[in-house]
Amino acid sequence: MDFEIIGNIRQAETFARGSGIRELPRLRKIYGIGNWRKRKGMASIRLADGSLREAEIHWYEATGIGKLEFKIKRYLDT
């Protein structure tokens, strides 16, 4: 991950779960079987160059495994 999440993730919501996740076979192979969900939310982030930005982030999450593979979907502070 080339950024750091500062504080809490706000307005988190699930938008895909189980077989609705295209990457489900890969997630199960790498991290194990779980109740996988793809989620999104807003957060303050620190980029590798030290700048602070507001962004929409997406990640995968499973009970007992945790939050994994965060990515920046778009910046909110243009």
C-alpha positions in Angstrom: 0.0 0.0 0.0 1.5 3.3 -1.1 -0.5 5.4 1.3 -1.4 5.4 5.0 -4.9 5.9 6.4 -5.1 8.7 8.9 -7.9 8.3 11.5 -11.1 6.4 10.9 -12.8 5.3 7.7 -16.1 7.2 7.4 -19.4 6.3 5.7 -18.2 2.7 5.2 -20.6 0.5 3.2 -20.6 -2.9 1.6 -21.3 -3.0 -2.1 -20.5 -6.6 -3.0 -20.5 -9.9 -1.0 -19.9 -13.6 -1.6 -20.3 -14.6 -5.2 -20.8 -11.0 -6.2 -17.0 -10.4 -5.8 -15.1 -11.2 -9.0 -11.9 -11.8 -7.1 -13.4 -14.3 -4.6 -11.5 -17.4 -5.8 -8.2 -15.4 -5.6 -9.0 -14.1 -2.1 -9.9 -17.5 -0.8 -6.7 -19.0 -2.3 -4.4 -16.3 -0.8 -6.1 -15.5 2.5 -8.5 -18.4 3.2 -12.2 -19.1 3.3 -14.3 -16.4 5.0 -17.4 -14.3 4.7 -15.9 -11.9 2.1 -17.2 -8.5 1.4 -16.0 -5.7 -0.8 -16.4 -2.3 1.0 -15.9 1.4 0.4 -15.6 4.5 2.5 -14.1 7.9 2.9 -10.8 8.6 4.7 -8.0 11.0 5.2 -4.8 9.5 3.8 -1.1 10.4 3.7 0.6 9.6 0.3 4.1 8.4 -0.1 5.3 12.0 -0.8 3.8 13.1 2.6 0.8 15.1 1.3 -2.6 14.7 3.0 -5.7 14.0 0.9 -9.3 13.0 1.3 -10.1 9.9 -0.8 -12.7 7.2 -1.4 -11.0 3.9 -0.7 -12.1 0.4 -1.5 -11.0 -2.8 0.3 -11.8 -6.5 0.9 -12.9 -7.6 4.4 -13.7 -11.0 6.0 -14.7 -11.9 9.5 -11.7 -13.4 11.3 -9.3 -12.3 8.6 -9.7 -8.5 8.6 -9.4 -5.7 6.1 -7.1 -6.3 3.2 -5.9 -4.8 -0.1 -6.8 -1.2 0.3 -6.8 1.0 -2.9 -7.6 4.6 -3.7 -10.6 4.8 -6.0 -10.7 8.6 -6.3 -9.6 11.8 -4.6 -12.4 13.9 -3.0 -10.4 17.2 -2.6 -9.7 18.4 -6.0 
